[in-house]
Amino acid sequence: MTRDTVSRSLHDLGLAAWFGGTLANAVALNPAASAAHGDSDTGAVANVGWDRWTPVNAAAIGAHVVGSIGQIQGNMGRLHAQKGVASMALLKTALTAGALGVTAYSRVLGRKVSEQARVPAASGTEPAAATPPDVAAAQRQLRLLQWAVPAVTGALVVISAFAGEQERASEVHKGLVQRIVG
């Protein structure tokens, strides 16, 4: 087991920003946008907020992925030798792929909404009566997806905590013995 503070920091900080920023936008930005002075302003406020978050989120995701790759490389010996580490890494990889997919699809829908600069909206994810039908459909999907990203990235935080517990000397020893004994 090697010490790799840089990859661990990239992994953790990237995941923290990805989870926390998306959750904050779902909890605060989307509902707060409805406080704007009219339906068109509501849509504009939500669009500006999410458009400003997108490059920060992309950087956070990039940092997390780079850090994850570094973590895998740094723990390759444990992946092969310690029972339970490979299955945990596979689960983390699957959750990361799921989070990337949900995030990418959310951005595609968000762009559809954002292309309408002053689209009428009741909130960041709720269409108004005058919202164009294709944009309204995208907003309805985003209303669910805004919670999917923090749910999946939150699960990644939990699995990452479990992975950290697997690195305790007592767990490494137990996992090595279980691998050898069967």
C-alpha positions in Angstrom: 0.0 0.0 0.0 1.6 3.3 -1.1 1.0 6.8 0.1 -0.5 9.0 -2.5 -1.8 12.2 -1.0 -2.3 13.9 -4.4 -4.5 11.3 -6.0 -6.5 10.9 -2.7 -7.0 14.6 -2.5 -8.1 14.9 -6.2 -10.5 12.0 -5.7 -12.0 13.4 -2.5 -12.1 17.1 -3.4 -13.5 16.3 -6.8 -16.2 14.1 -5.4 -17.1 16.5 -2.6 -17.6 19.4 -5.1 -19.5 17.2 -7.6 -21.8 16.0 -4.8 -22.1 19.2 -2.8 -22.4 21.6 -5.7 -25.1 19.6 -7.4 -27.0 19.2 -4.1 -26.8 22.9 -3.4 -28.2 23.8 -6.8 -31.1 21.3 -6.4 -31.9 22.5 -2.8 -31.2 26.2 -3.3 -30.8 27.5 -6.9 -33.8 25.7 -8.5 -36.4 26.8 -5.9 -34.8 30.2 -5.4 -35.1 31.0 -9.1 -38.9 31.2 -8.6 -38.4 34.3 -6.5 -37.4 36.2 -9.7 -39.9 38.9 -11.0 -41.6 36.8 -13.6 -41.6 33.4 -15.3 -39.0 34.5 -17.9 -36.7 35.9 -15.2 -37.1 32.6 -13.3 -35.9 30.6 -16.3 -33.0 33.1 -16.9 -31.8 33.0 -13.3 -31.8 29.2 -13.2 -30.0 29.0 -16.5 -27.3 31.4 -15.5 -26.8 29.5 -12.2 -26.5 26.1 -13.8 -24.4 27.4 -16.7 -21.9 29.0 -14.2 -21.8 25.7 -12.3 -21.1 23.5 -15.4 -17.4 24.3 -15.8 -16.7 24.0 -12.1 -18.6 20.7 -12.1 -16.6 19.5 -15.1 -13.3 20.4 -13.3 -14.5 18.6 -10.2 -15.5 15.5 -12.1 -12.1 15.6 -13.9 -10.2 15.8 -10.6 -12.3 13.0 -9.2 -11.6 10.7 -12.2 -7.9 11.5 -12.3 -7.7 10.9 -8.5 -9.6 7.6 -8.9 -7.2 6.4 -11.5 -4.3 7.3 -9.2 -6.0 5.5 -6.3 -6.4 2.3 -8.4 -2.8 2.4 -9.5 -1.6 3.0 -5.9 -3.7 0.2 -4.6 -3.1 -2.4 -7.3 -1.4 -4.8 -4.9 -4.4 -4.6 -2.5 -6.8 -5.1 -5.4 -5.2 -8.4 -6.2 -4.3 -9.6 -2.7 -6.9 -8.4 -0.2 -10.3 -10.0 -0.2 -13.1 -7.6 -0.8 -11.1 -4.8 -2.3 -11.6 -5.8 -6.0 -15.4 -6.0 -5.5 -15.5 -2.6 -3.7 -13.5 -1.1 -6.6 -15.8 -2.6 -9.1 -18.8 -1.2 -7.3 -17.1 2.3 -7.1 -16.4 2.1 -10.8 -20.0 1.2 -11.6 -21.3 4.0 -9.4 -18.9 6.5 -11.0 -20.0 5.4 -14.5 -23.6 5.8 -13.4 -23.0 9.3 -11.9 -21.1 10.3 -15.1 -24.1 9.1 -17.2 -26.7 10.9 -15.1 -24.6 14.0 -15.0 -24.0 14.0 -18.8 -27.7 13.4 -19.6 -28.7 16.1 -17.1 -26.4 18.5 -19.0 -27.9 17.6 -22.3 -31.3 18.4 -20.9 -30.0 21.5 -19.2 -28.6 22.8 -22.5 -32.0 22.3 -24.1 -33.5 24.5 -21.4 -30.6 27.0 -21.4 -30.7 27.5 -25.2 -34.0 29.4 -24.6 -32.3 32.4 -22.9 -35.4 33.7 -21.1 -37.6 30.6 -21.1 -40.7 30.9 -18.9 -40.5 28.7 -15.8 -42.1 28.4 -12.5 -38.8 27.3 -10.9 -35.5 25.9 -12.1 -37.1 22.6 -12.8 -40.8 23.3 -13.1 -42.3 24.6 -16.4 -44.8 27.5 -16.5 -47.9 27.5 -18.6 -46.0 29.3 -21.4 -43.0 27.1 -21.4 -42.4 25.5 -24.9 -43.4 21.8 -24.8 -39.9 20.4 -25.5 -38.3 22.6 -22.8 -41.1 21.7 -20.4 -40.4 18.0 -21.0 -36.7 18.6 -20.3 -37.5 20.4 -17.1 -39.8 17.6 -15.9 -36.9 15.2 -16.4 -34.5 17.5 -14.7 -36.8 17.7 -11.7 -36.0 14.1 -11.0 -32.4 14.1 -12.2 -31.4 17.0 -10.0 -31.7 14.5 -7.1 -30.2 11.5 -8.9 -26.7 13.0 -9.2 -26.4 13.8 -5.5 -27.9 10.4 -4.7 -25.3 8.5 -6.8 -22.4 10.7 -5.8 -23.5 10.4 -2.2 -23.4 6.6 -2.5 -19.8 7.1 -3.9 -18.9 9.1 -0.8 -20.2 6.2 1.4 -18.3 3.5 -0.7 -15.2 5.7 -0.5 -15.4 5.8 3.3 -15.7 2.0 3.3 -12.7 1.8 1.0 -10.8 3.9 3.5 -11.8 1.5 6.3 -10.4 -1.4 4.2 -7.0 0.3 4.4 -6.7 -0.1 8.1 -3.9 -2.4 9.0 -6.3 -4.8 10.8 -8.5 -5.0 7.7 -5.6 -5.5 5.3 -4.3 -8.4 7.5 -7.8 -9.9 7.8 -8.4 -9.5 4.0 -5.0 -11.1 3.1 -5.7 -14.1 5.5 -9.2 -14.6 4.0 -7.8 -14.5 0.5 -5.2 -17.1 1.3 -7.5 -19.4 3.5 -10.4 -19.0 1.2 
